[in-house]
Amino acid sequence: MTEQFIWTVALAGLVTLFLKSAFIEGQHYFQLPQWFIDALEFVPPAILCALVIPGIFKGDVGLVREFGNVPIDPKPIAALIAAMTFLATKKTIPTLLAGMASLYLVFWVQI
């Protein structure tokens, strides 16, 4: 780890802290429009979809890069199992465990 890397990470952390705190603390000085507050409700699901969907359906990364190609892509199967686990339990940890276990199991069954 170089000194330049440490300064870059520290600066990025400060910028992130400033942006988040300015938005939160700024609510004391001005009122956001109600339509904007209502729209903020959809930001977390939109970001989650933007991060997860390409990871499921695009690219050969992770396991495939490490162990080689397999006939059936295990990512959509694992995502479906994780979604079914979440709908059944409504809990995060079992969802993560079921998704990761099924990802590795489906991958290793095909090797």
Secondary structure, 3 states (H helix, E strand, C coil): CCHHHHHHHHHHHHHHHHHHHHHHHHHHCCCCCHHHHHHHCCHHHHHHHHHHHHHHHCCCCCHHHHHCCCCCCHHHHHHHHHHHHHHHHCCHHHHHHHHHHHHHHHHHHHC
